[in-house]
Amino acid sequence: MDGLWDMTGRERSLRRDTMKTEKRNKKYRINGILLLSTLITVAVFSCNKPSEYSGTITGLWRCAELGKQGARTYNIDIASTANDSTVYKFYNFHNAGFESWIYAKLSPSNILTIESQFLGSSTTSVIGTGSYNQATEIIELSYVINEGYADIEISGTLTRL
């Protein structure tokens, strides 16, 4: 007979203690796995939460600009205007500084229009168009800058920060 009854009292006691320890370790492994799976679930769902800006273009954006003069990146802050909910103020447009801005109008079909205007209080003029993709939260712009001597065609891709 092989089993607990073939053992001495000390052996049976050690065997029971071992079985209890194994049972307790198994319980801790199960609790650890449950805790780990809960943490992973929370992490996944917290990463997929909608943006606090969902449905609007206001906020801080990273602009990757490409033109005849090369490529550069900088931040743009987009704010709504008080008088018209479809008109937005782009601060630091063309990396001109956060004290400079342009106005852009966003249509219901997410088309942006930058009417001919001066960049802030400078003599640099700008005109252009673009589009806003709500699903990807990307703004694509094509615009012309004139700093007084020649037109410079530029494309810019804005991604939300």
Secondary structure, 3 states (H helix, E strand, C coil): CCCHHHCCHHHHHHHHHHHHHHHHHHHHHHHHHHHHHHHHHHHHHHHCCCCCCCCCCCEEEEEEEEECCEEEEEEEEEEECCCCCCEEEEECHHHCCCCCEEEEEECCCCEEEEEEEECCCCCCEEEEEEEEECCCCEEEEEEEEECCCCEEEEEEEEEEC
